[in-house]
Amino acid sequence: MKSMKGLAFCLLSLLAGESIAQVNIPRYDTAGLNGNHDLHLPAWGPYSKGYAGISHIPELKSGKRFDFSVLPGYYRNKILVPNVRFESSYFPWNVKEDLSKIVYRYELEWKDQVYTDVTYQLIDPSTVLVSVHCVNNTALPQNLSLNLVGSVSYPENYGLFTLQHDNDAKWYNAVGYRSVSYAVKKPTDNLVTDGWMRGEVRDQGLIEGRGIGQGFGRQAGDKLEYEVNFPQDAVQGRLLLVYTMKSGKGSALQLSGLLNQRVDFKPSDTLAIAEIPFTAGKDRQRLAITSLGGGDIVLNGFALTTSKGPARIVPATISKSPVTEEDPKAHTLLLKYRDIPMYYGITWDQEPSRIRTIQNDELDIYMREVTHNHVSKVLKGNMKGEYANVFIRPVELQPFSSQTCTALISYGPKDSVLATLTKNTPLQTRFAAQLKDTISAAKGILPEGAPYLFTNKMLKSALFSNIVYPIYTQGQFIRHFTPGKWWNSLYTWDVGFIALGLTTADSLKLAIDCLNAYLTPPGSQSAFVHHGSPVPVQVYAFLEIWNKTQSKELLSYFYPGLKQYYEFMAGRYGSSTTNVLQSNLLKTWDYFYNSGGWDDYPPQVEVHKRQLEKSVTPVITTAQVIRMAKILRMAARALNKTADLEEYDKDIQRFSTALQRQAWDAGSGYFSYMLHDSSGRATTFFKDPRSGDNFNKGLDGAYPLVAGICTPAQQEGLIDKLFSPRHMWSPSGITVVDQSAPYYLADGYWNGAVWMPHQWFVWKTMLDLDRSDLASKVAMKGLDVFRRETDASYYTFEHFLASTGRGAGWHQFSGLSTPVLAWFAAYFKTGTITPGFEIWINEQAFNGEYTEYKAAISFDQATAPHKRAMLAGMNPAFDYQATFNGKPIAIARMAKGVLQLTLPATNKSGTLLIRKK
């Protein structure tokens, strides 16, 4: 996606006659988004799934990756191997939003007594400067060592076989079908996990690592159809079908189109070829494959040829050993990997040094075992992997001193790489300006925000370092944000929160990429890209993007995909089974075990334990779909899609009524999980079988508050539950389960812990309800809990124990913790405007000094008019007054510069104006 320079959106009608500077709103070229699930980032980045450092993607479509890491240690003693999959004493320390500079801190002696700061700085698209700042803050001299290691990585399920055939044969992978259908329909037909294609299987034992299976061939009527291109002048040909059948049962297929005949398949545990000679029919551009029933087939693909030459399946080897060219005197090392188009080169400036080869797959244990082997040039381990190694030792540090070592990595044609590496100027002289360059601190931060700056920096650094490649989805390898590198996968709701975090981290373009990664064009096989808990955070991310950009291009582009996402969640798209019960209460158990991201939420656990997925509904799914409809209704209104407004209104009424009439349990004060009879009618509240209490005393039972459908009494009662120390308010924030419930645990994963994402929903809801005091209570508690832990441990933990506030779970987590970034920006950053879910900003502008703000806003008209609050970060040097449609409104000052505004109880659009007194 490219921002078109020079184009500005001028708020002429809004700002006429006012001394407010025009706001520059970039126009977005959405053509770069369509069909692309990748991130717009450099080829160099923190993409490794093995060891922290810098990685390079030579060809995006290949899935291959070059990794480079620095392993610091004490000479002939302890070595620190920065494994991204578990705690290993390294920290993402400072990462620039565009990945042009990445800093990791390696703690050799805690806390900052002996450490190295390793910085990777992008010089140009082919070159990375590596600087290692070694620091000794002790009274003793220290001897350090540095191991620079480089290796190549292949994608998971990389095909280990290929089809050897005549040159005229054309190969078609089975996944490249025009259409597929199974005789037995599945709920996942229109929501395939991970954005794979329907029927797709991935396995390294297949050619190209993928094929079609998932029970294909078991039922008569399973059908695949392909577009093929058989020469018009050819009469005779051969079809080479490549398959496996491990079921031990034969199967038959009927071929039609290009050829018309039956094929019987024999079981085969390994790849086999079914060779079918044929006389071409008239339809030379279509091949249909229809199952006649039998055993499960994994169809890898087929080749079409006119020749009679032999065809066989042969190994396709992986080669991780480079051809090297070493020049120890010049301090250069060239690497040429067989399956990488060009050369990698490394040069360094430190002596003494030695070039070595490490022949082992992992470094965590092996490097500790061989740390005393400082003689061998080749360290021979299990021979399952290979690392090029530059061993620099010792780096001598006097007491209370530091030293910087530098290296350079280059990629390109051999002559170009050598020219980059072999300039006569020392690296530290050649790149003196870059070595002095620092990552700019956040701008516009209020003085009260200073105590949280370190936490904000560490969480942003974790966020921008938690990017991996390759992730496979929709037939392509992509770069992708992940909640933490322990999760090497897509994650729908986590990445929704990552997108939310990016909107507050000066990275709107990446937020747009993250949203785009999970949406599919209208009519797509999958309604959206799904992995994990189906909490539709993408629609909230879009609302944030809209309220910051007011981009009509993005609105027009994203709305169809978001509506398709909504229709699946509401039970109307394709194979969706979310709304199969007469009660109109929604459930998503057919797609994931987890309804709200809360793995051990008590009633959810009980549903699966008792196998009640067909008859029990949670609350959160219906509540989220209601709020989703209200947000998309505002978008539809902005696009003048009146027919869609009527559809959303009917859904909002239908689902709201379902919750109110069937799920409200006045006795417990919560909305309830509901049991249904065989006809799909809601019958009874789902209760804890041990105590008889309602099983939904927790956040799920309070979610209609987020949907905005509660009566005044319900609203008052649920707010009390959320903020009462007897119920969900703990010393660390809002717990997931009511502390008074008999099934509350002190040691659970979600049950007994405090997480940030659902607190973000509560925070936004409190703004919608004009409870800025409670919104602030949520945000400041979250900021304080996160700050205390990060200041102490440098970690950005996944969750926090309710009783102590200490962090737990993944230690370099970013996904669901990004609300901390939003809270920091909302309360401490000048120029930040923060509404809830019910305000749609049509136009807005600050003046140049942030002493004046003007906006045209509209409201969620599907909710009855009521007072709403929003936050505004203004210049802290002045006091302010505010009006809505020319009438004064209530305004309160929090920190200097942060204003709480109360908008009138209306759903009529209007103009908000904030001015200094």
N, C-alpha and C positions, 0 to 999 in steps of 0.2 A: 504494500500500500504506500503510495507516494502522496505527500502533502504538496498541493499545488501552490507554489510561492506566488506572492503578489496578489492573491485573491482574498479579499476581506469581506466579511459580512457586516455591513454598516447598519447600526440600529437607528436609522433616520427618523422613523415615525416615533420611536420610543424616546429618543433623546433630543428631539427638536426643541430648541430653545434652552437646553440645559447644558451646563458646563461640565459634561462628562465625556471623557475620552472615548473614542470609538474602540470597540473590542474587535480584535482580529480573530476570526474563527476560520481555521483552515478548512478547505474543502477536501473531501476524501475521495480518492479514486477507488471505488469499491470493486472495480474490475480485477484488481490484484487480490481480492479476497475470495472471489467466486471459485469454488472447487478446491481451494487451497487451505489445508489445515495446519500449515507450518507457521512458525514465528518469523517475523522479519528481523533477523539478527545476523551478526557476522558469521562467517564460516568458522572462526576461532571463538571458543567460548568454554564455559565450565561444564561441558556436556558428558563427562566421563561417568560411567556406572561402576568404576573400580576404585581409582585413586584420585584424590583431589588435585587439581592443577589446571592445565589448559588443554583443550582438545581441538582437533581440526577435522572438518568434514570435507574430504576431497571432492565427492560427488553426492549430492543430497539424495538422489534416487537409489544409491547403492547400499545404504545402511552401514557402510564401513567408516571407521573413525580412527584417527591417530591420537594417542594420548601421551601427554608429557607431564611428569610430576617431579617435584623436588622432595627428596627424603632426607631431612636433616637429622643429625644425631651427635652424640659425643664420640670422638674418634676412638675406635676399637672398644666401643661400649654400647650403650643404649642407642637404638635407631628408631625414629618415629616414622611410621608408614601411614599416610593419611587415607585410610580406607573410608569411603563414603557410606559404607553399609553398617558401620557401628562406631561407637565413640572411640576416637583415636587421637585425642589431644591436639587437633587442629580446629581452627575456627574461621569461617568466612568473616573477614574483618572489615572490609570495605569494598563494595562492588558498585561500579558506575552503571547507571541504568542502561546504557547502550553496550555494555560489556567491553568497552574499550580499555578498561583498567579493572583488574581483579586483584585483591589483596587477601592473602590467607595468613593467619598467625598460627605458628606452631609453638606450643608451650613445652619446652624441654624441662624447665623447672618452674612449677606453679608458685606463685601467680606473677608472671612477668619478670621472674628473676633471671632466667636464661631463656631466650626465645629467638625465633627467626620470623621476620615478616617477608613472605615471598610474594612479589608483585609481578603480574603478567600484564604487559602494556602493549596494545595493538599499535604498531608503527604504521603499517599499511596493510592491505588485504592479504599480503603474503608473509608478513614478518611480525614476530612478537619478541619484545624485549623482556627478559627475565632478570629481576634484581632480587637478591637475597640479602636482606639487612639483618645481620647477626648481632645480637645484643646480650651483653653480660652485665647484669645489675648486681652481681655478687662481689664480695671482697677477695675472691679467689680467681686466678686465671683459669680460662676454660679453653679446651681444645675441641673444636667441632669438626664434623665431617658433613659433606653434602654429596648425595647420590642423585644425579640427574638421570632420569629413566624415560625412555620412549618406547612405545609399542603400538601395534595395530590391533584393532578389534573388529570382529565380524558381527553382523546382526544375529540375534537369536533366530533359531530355525532356518539358518542359512542352509540352502539345499546342498546336500553332499553327493548328489548324483546329477548326471546329465544324459541326454539322449544323443547317441552318436549315430548319425545317419548321413545320407547323401546331401550334397549342397542344395539341391532344389527343394528339399523338404521344408515345410513351414510349420513351426511349432505354435500350438495354441494351449495356453494354460487353462485348465478347467474353470478357474475363477473368472476368466474373462468372458463370461456368458452374456448374452443379450437378455435372457430371462431365465428364471428358475422357479419351479413350483414343486411343492411336496404334496402328496396325496393326503397326508394327515397334517392339518394346519396346526401351527404352534403360536402361543402368545407372543413369541419373540420374532415372528416372521417380519414384523415392521419395526423391530427394535433389537437388532443383533448386538450382543455385547461387544464393546470395544470398537464399534464402527466397522467390524468385519463385514464381508458380504455374506448374504444368506447361504448357508451350507458350507461356508469356508472352513477348512482345517489347515493348521500350520504345523509342520513337522520337518525336521532336518533330513528325514529319510525320503523326502519327496523332491523331485526336480523343482528348483526355484523355491523350495520350502513351503509350498502351498498347493492345495487342491480342493476338491469338493467331496464332502462326506456327510457327517452328521446324520447317518442313517439312510443316505441316498441308496436306492435300490431295494430297500426292504419291502416297501409297498408298491404294488402295481400302480402306475400313474405318476410316479415321481418323474419330473421332466426338466431337461436342460435344452436350451436353444442357443445356437451360436451363429454369428455372421462369419462366413468363410470366404475365401477367394481362391477358387480352383480355376486353372487356366481354361479359357473358353475353347481353345483349339485342342485340348486334351480329351481323350475318350476314356482311357484306362487309367486307374490310379490305385493307390494303396492308402488305407487309413490305419495308422498305428496308434492304438489306444493304450495309454500307460495307466496302470491301476494297481491297487492292492486290495485283497479281500482276506481279512484275518478271521472272519467269523466261522470259517470251516464249512460254510454252506455256499453252494453255487448260486449264480444269479443270471438273469437274462435281460438284455436290453433290445429295444426296437429302434433302429436307426431310420431316419427319414429325411427327405430334402435332397441333398447331394447324392445320397444313395439310400436305397430302401431294402433293408434286410435285418434279420434277427441275429444277435450275437450272444452266444452263451459263454459266461465267464467261469473259469475254474478258480477255486480258492488259491491264494498265494500270500504268504506272510511278508514277502518282499516285493519290490516293484517288478511288475511283469508287463509284457507287451502282447496285446491281442492284435494280430495282423490281419486286416480285412481287405482283400483285393475287391475292386468294384469297377463297374461301368457307370460313368457319371450320368446322372439324370439331368433334366432341364434346369432344375433349381440349383445352380452351382454356388450360390452365395448363402445358403442356409443349411445347417446341420442340426437336426433335432435328435435328442437321445431320451427315450422314454423307457422307464423301468417296467418290466413285466413281473417283477416281484422276485423275492429270494433273499439272499444274504446282503449285508451291508457292503457297499463298494466305496472305496476312496478312489475317485477318478482324478488322477494327477493332471491329465491333459491328453492331447493327441497331436499327431503330425500328419500332414497331407503331403503326398509325394507322387510323382509320375514315374519314378525310377523303380528298378527292381533290386537295388543294392541292399546289403544287410543293414539292419538297425539293431543296436544293443544299448543297454544301460551301463554306463561306466561311472566310476567315482569322479567326483569334482572336489579336489582336495583344497583344504585351507592352508595357506602359506603365511605364517607369522614371522618367518626368518628373513630379514632383509639382506640384500647384497650391500656390503659396507665398503666405504673408502675412507681410510683413517689417515690423518696427518697430525700426530701428536705435537710436533713442533709448532705447527700453525694453529693448533687448537681447533681443528675442524673434524667433523664427522659427518659423512654423507650416508643416507639410508635410502635404498630403493627396494620397495616392497613389490612383489609380483603383481598384486591386484590393485595397486594404487597407481594412477597414471603418471605422476611425476615424482620428484625427489624431495625428501626432507633433509635439512642440514642443520647442524648445531655447532656453535662456536662459544667459547667461554674465555674468561680472562684471568683465571686463578691458577696458581701453581702452589704445591705440586698437584698433579692430576694424572689420572690413568683412564684409558678407554677399556671397558670390559663388556662382556656379554653375560646376561643372566638367563639361564635356560630352565625356567620354572614357570608354572601358571600363576601362582600367587606369590606375593611378596611379604605378607604379614608375618608368617611364621618363618619362611625361608630366609629372609634377610636377617632376622635375629639369629638364626642358626649359623649363618656364614659371616656374621659381622667381624669375626676374628680372622677370617680368611682375606688378608689384604695383599696376597701374593698372586693368586691365580688370575689369569686373564679371562678365562671362561669359568663361570660358576655353574656347574652341571647339576641341575636338580632333576625334576621328574620329566623334563623335556617336553612338557605339554604347552609351553608358552615360551616367548623370548622377549627380552628387554635389552635394548641398547643402553649402555650405562657409562656415564662419565663420573668417575669417582674422584672427588676433590677433597684433599686431606693433607694435614690438619689446617683448619682455619683458627688461628691463634687469637684469642681475645684476652687482653689484660683486664684486671679488675675495673669495673665500672666504665667499660668501653664498648665500642661497636665497630663493625666493619661491614662493608657492602661488597658482595660478589655479583658479577653480572654474566649473563649468557644471552645468546640470540638464537632464535629458531626461525627457519625460513622454509617455504614450500614453493616449488616451481620447477621449470626446466633446469637441468643440471648446471649449465653455464650461468644462468641467472642466480641460482642459489649460491654457487661458489663466489660470484661477484659480490653478493651481499655479505657473505661470511668473511671474505679475505681482504677487506679494506685495511690499510695500514694504521689507521687511527684506533687507539684503544677504545673499547666499548664505553667506558665511563666518560671518556672525553667526547666521543662521537655522539653520545646520547645524554649529555650533561643536562640539557634543558628538560628532557623527558623524565630524568631521574629526580629532578627538583619538583616536577609537577605533582600536585596533590589533587585529590578528589574534593571538589568544593563542598563546603558544609551547606546544610539546608538553609534556604533563605526565607526571610519573613517570619522567623520564629519569635514569638513573644518571650520576654524574659522569664515568665512563669514556666515556660516549656523547657528551660535549660536542663533541669534534672532528668528529663526524659530523652534527651538527645542521643545519649549512648544506646539506650534501648531501641530507639527508632532506627539508628544506624545499623545495629546488629540484626534486627528483624528484616530490614530492607536488604542487607547483605545476604542473609539466609534465603530470602525470596529470590533474589537475582542469581544466586548460585545453584538453586534447586531447579536446574534445567537439564534435561537429558536428551540424548540422541543415540540410537534411533528408537522412536516409538512408532509402531505400525498401526495405521487406521485408514479406512477408506481406500485401500490399495496403494498407500504411499507411506514412505518413511518421513517422519517429521521431527523437528525439535519441539520439546514440550515441557512446560512447567509441571513440576510434581510437588506434592506436599512436603516431601523429604525424600532423599535418595534411597531410602529403604523401599519406597514404593516405585518400582520401575514400570509404571503403567499410566494409563489415563485415569482420571478420577473426576466425575462430572461435578459433584457439589463442591469438592475441594478447589477445583480450578475455577469454579464460579467465584469462590471467595478470593482466590488469587487475582482474578480480574478486578474484583472490588478493591483489593489492596493496591493494585497497579493504578487505579484511577486517582488514588491519593498520593502516589509516589512519583508523580510527574512522568508517567509512562502510559499515557492514554492510547498510544498506538499499539503497545503490547497488550493492553487491556482489550482492545478491539480484536487483536489476533486471538486472544484466549477465548473470547466470546465466539468468534467465528469458527474456532476449532471444534466446537460442540454443536453447531447448527448445520443442517443439511438443506439443500434447495427443496422447494415445494415438489411433492410427488416422489421424493426419494424413497428408496427401499426402507431405510431406517429413518424414523421421524426426527431423531437427533442422535448424537453420538453419546452412548450410555456406558458408564462403568460405575458401579457402586450405588450408593444411596440416591434415589431419584428425587432429591430436593431441588426444585427448579431455580437454583441461584442465578442462572444465566439471565432470567428476566429482570432480576434486581440489578445485576451488573449493567444490563442495558439501560435501565432507568438512571443509574449513576452516570453512565457515559452521556446519555441525552442531556441530563441536567447540567453537565459540564460543557458540552459542545454545542447543543442546539443544532446539530448537523442533520439537515433534511436528507442528505444523501445516505447517511447511516440509518436513519429512520426508515427510509424507503427500502433499503437493502435488507435490514435485519428483521423487519416486521413479519414478512411471510414465513421465515424460518422459525421465529418465536411463536407465531400462531400455530404452525404445524406441531411444534413441541407441546404447546398448550392443548391442542386437540387430542394428542395421544394421552396426555395426563388426564384429560377430562373423559377419556373413554370413547372418543369418536374417530380416531384415525386408525385405519387398517386393522391390524390384529390386536389392538389394545384391549386388555381385559380389566382395566382399572375400574370400570363402572358396569359390572355384570350383575350386581345385586339390585333388587327392587327398591331398596332403601335409599339409593343414590348416595350412599356413603362409599368413598373411594378407597381402593387398596392397591398396592403395587407388589405384593408378595411374589407374583409370577416373574418378576424381573430382578429382585434382589431381596435378601432376607431382612434388610435394614430399611425402615421407613423414614427415619429422621437422622441417620448418621450415628445414632447412639447404640452401639453394638450390644451392650448388655442392659438395655432398658427393660425393666422387669416384665411388663405384659408382652412385649415383643418376644422375649426369650421363651415365655410360656406358650405363646402361639405356636412356635416352631417345635417346642418340646412335645406338645400334644397334637401336632399336625392339624392345626385348625386354620390353615391359610385360606381355605375356601369359604370359611364362614365367619371370620372375625376381621373387623376393620379398625384401623387406628383413627386418630383424629387429624393428625398433622397433614396427611395427604389431601383430604377434602379442604382443610383450612388453607393450605398453600395454593391449591388450585383456585380458590376464591380470590385470594390476594393477587395471584397471577392474572386472573381475568380482569380485575380492577385496574391493574397497571396497563395491560394490553388495551383495555378500553380507552384509557387516556391516549395511548399511541394511535389507536384507530380514529379517535376524534381528531387528532392532529393531522391525520391523513384523509379526513373526510370519508371514512369507510362506514357509512351509516348502517349498512346491513350487518356489519360485524358488531356494532353497538348493541343491536337487538339480540344477537346471539349471546354476547357476554352477559347482558342483563338477565336473560332467561337462565343461564347457568348459575349466575350469582344467587338468584332467587331460589333456584332448585337446590343447590348445595347448601345454602345457608339454612333453608327450611329443614333439610335433612339433619343437619347437626343440631339445630335448636329443638326440634320435635322428638328426636330419638336419642341423642347422645348426651344431653345435659343431665347430670346427676346432682340435683340440688343438695342431697344428703352429704355428699363428699365435697361439694363446691368445685368440682372439676367436670369437664366433658369426658366422656368415657369411651374406651374401646367397646365395640358392640358385637355381641353374638347374634348370628342370623340362623333362621331355620332353613330347611331344604328348599323352600320357595324363594329365598333371598330376602325375607322380611326380617328387619331388626327386631329381636325379641327381648334380650336381657343385657344388663351391664356385665362386662367381663370382670370377674372378681378374683382376687387372690384366693386360691383354694385353701390356703392354710389359715388365714385370718378372717376371710369373708369381706375384707375391705375392698373398695373399688381399686382396681389394679392400675389405674391411670393417674395416680397422684404424682404429678410431675409436669414437665414442660409440655409433653404431648397434650395433656389435659387442659393446658392454658392456651393452646395455639389459636383458637377462635378469636382471642384478643388481637393477635397479629393480623388475622383476616379482617378485623373491623366489623364483626357481626354480633357483638355481645350486647345484651340489654344493659342499662345503667347499673342494675344490681349485680349482674354477672361481672361486669367490668370492675366494679369496686371490689368485689370478692376476689377475683383473680389477681388484681394488682396487690391486694393484701397478701395473697399466697406467695407471690413472687418476692415481695420485699419484707416479709415477716421472718425474723430469726427462728421462729418455731417451724417454719415451713421450708422455703427455698432460699432465703437469704442467709449465706454463710459468711464466715470471716474472710472468705476469698472471692465472694460474688455469688451469683445465682447457680445453685446446684441443679442437676438435671432431674433428680428425683426428690420429692418432698422429704425432708429430714424426719418428719413425724410418721412417715409410712412404715409399716412393719417390715417391708421388703427393702428399705433403704440400707445400703452397705457403706462402710467407711473405706473399703479397699477395692471398690470396683473400678472399671475402666472409665465408664461414663457415670455409672451409679456410684455416687460418693465423691465425684470430681466436679471441677468447674472448668468449662470450656468456653472459648470466646464466641463461636459462631452463633449459637442461639441467643447469647446475650446481645449480639449485634441486632438480631431481629427485635428483641425486647426494647433495646435502645431506640431504634427507629420508631417503634410503635409508641413509645412514651412521647416522642416528639409529635407524632400524629395526634395524640390525646392531650396535647398541651400540658404535659407533665415534664417540663424541662428539668425540674429538680430531680426527678427519678432517672431521667436520661443521663444527667450528669453523674448521679450516684453510680450507675452501671459503668459508665465510661471511666470515671476516675478510679474506681476500684480495680477495673481491668488494667488500667495503666500502672497503678501502684503495685499490684501483684506481679505483673510482668517485669516491671523495673527492678523490684527487689531481687527477683531470681536472676535476671540477666546481669545485673551489677555484680552479683555474688559469684555466679558460675560461668558467665559469658554465653550460656545456652539460651536458645529460644524454644522452650519446651512446648510439647503438644497440649498438655493439660496440667491442671494444678489440683493438688489434694485440697478438698474443701476445708478441712480443719486446720492445716498448717500453712497452706499457700505455697508449699514447695512444688517445683516443677517435676513432671514425670512424663514418661512416654518418650517419643522421639526427640532428640536433643537439639537438632537443627531443623526444626519444623517451621513451616511458613504458611501452608495452605489455610487451615481453619483459624490460624492466629492473626490473620491480616486485619481483623477489626481493630487491633491495637494501633495500626497505622492510621486507620480512619479516625479513631478517637483523638490521636495526637494532632492530626491536621484540623479536626473540627474545633478543638479547644485551645490550640496554641499556634496556629498558622494563619497569618494575615492573608486575606484574599480567598478564604475558604467559606463557601456557602453550604449549609447542611440542612436539607429538609428531611421529612420522613418519607413514607411511601405514597402520600396522598397529594403531593404538590408536583406539578409539571411546569417547569420553567421554560417559557416560550422564547424569551429574549432576556439578556442581562448584560450589565456592564458596570465595572468599577471606574472611577476616575483614576488618574495616574498616581495619586497619593493615597489611595484607599480610604479617603475621607467621605466618599459618596458612592452609593450603590443604587442602581435602579433596575427593576426587573418586571417583566410582564409574566404573570403566573396564572395558571388555572388549577383546578382541583379535581380530585376523584369524585365524580358526580354520582357514582354508584353507592356512595356512603352518605348518610344523612348529614346535612351541614352541622358542623361543630367547630369549636376553636382548635386551631393547630399551631404548633410552634416550629420555628426554624432558628438556626444559629448562623451568625454572620461574623466573620473575622475582619475587623476594621483596624485602621491605624490607631495604635494605643495611646496616641498623644492627645486625643480629644474625647469629649463627651458627645453623645448623639441623640437624635430624635428620629422617629420613623412615622410614616403614614402609609395607609393602604387606600387607594382611590381617593386620596386627598384628606382622609380622616385620620387623626392620630391613633396609633395603636400602642399597646403596652410594650415596653422595652426594659430589659434588665441587663445590667452589666455583670458579667462573671469575672473573668480575669480582665486585665486592661486590654481593651480591643475586642473581646469576644462578647457579642450581644445575643441575648435571648429575646426573640420577637414572638409575640402572640398575635396571630392573624384572626380576624373576626369570624364568627360562626356563619360562614357563607360558602356556597359552592359556585358563586359567580366569579368569573375571571376579573382580574384587576391589575393595577400597577402598585408595586411596592417601592417606596423611596426611603432611603436612609441617608441622613445628612448630619454633619457635625453641627452642634449648637452654635 
